[in-house]
Amino acid sequence: MDINSIMSAQVAQLQQTVQLSIMDKALNMGAASAVEMLSQLPQQQAPAANHPYKGTAIDVSV
């Protein structure tokens, strides 16, 4: 192997490492932004769900 092919392979590997590092940082920033946005949402109190039949009058005439 000559020096040019060795250097070319090393540059390609370095480029891939840098791209992965940048992508990893971008994903982390995106996840942090999503968590921050979700934490800033107003907390809504869900109304109590009504039971489909409990507490209502049921006619059981035969």
DANOR-V163169 format. One record per backbone hydrogen bond with DSSP energy under -1.0 kcal/mol. NH is the residue of the N-H (numbers start at 0). CO is the residue of the C=O. E is the energy in kcal/mol with one decimal. If there is no record, write none. Layout:
# DANOR-V163169
nh=[NH	NH]
co=[CO	CO]
e=[E	E]
This chain:
# DANOR-V163169
nh=[5	6	7	8	9	10	11	12	13	14	15	16	17	18	19	20	21	22	23	24	25	26	27	28	29	30	31	32	33	34	35	36	37	38	39	55]
co=[1	2	3	4	5	6	7	8	9	10	11	12	13	14	15	16	17	18	19	20	21	22	23	24	25	26	27	28	29	30	31	32	33	34	35	52]
e=[-1.7	-2.6	-2.4	-2.1	-2.1	-2.5	-2.2	-2.1	-2.3	-2.6	-2.0	-2.2	-2.6	-2.5	-2.5	-2.2	-2.6	-2.5	-2.5	-2.3	-2.3	-2.5	-2.3	-2.3	-2.4	-2.5	-2.4	-2.3	-2.2	-2.4	-2.3	-2.6	-2.5	-2.1	-1.2	-1.7]
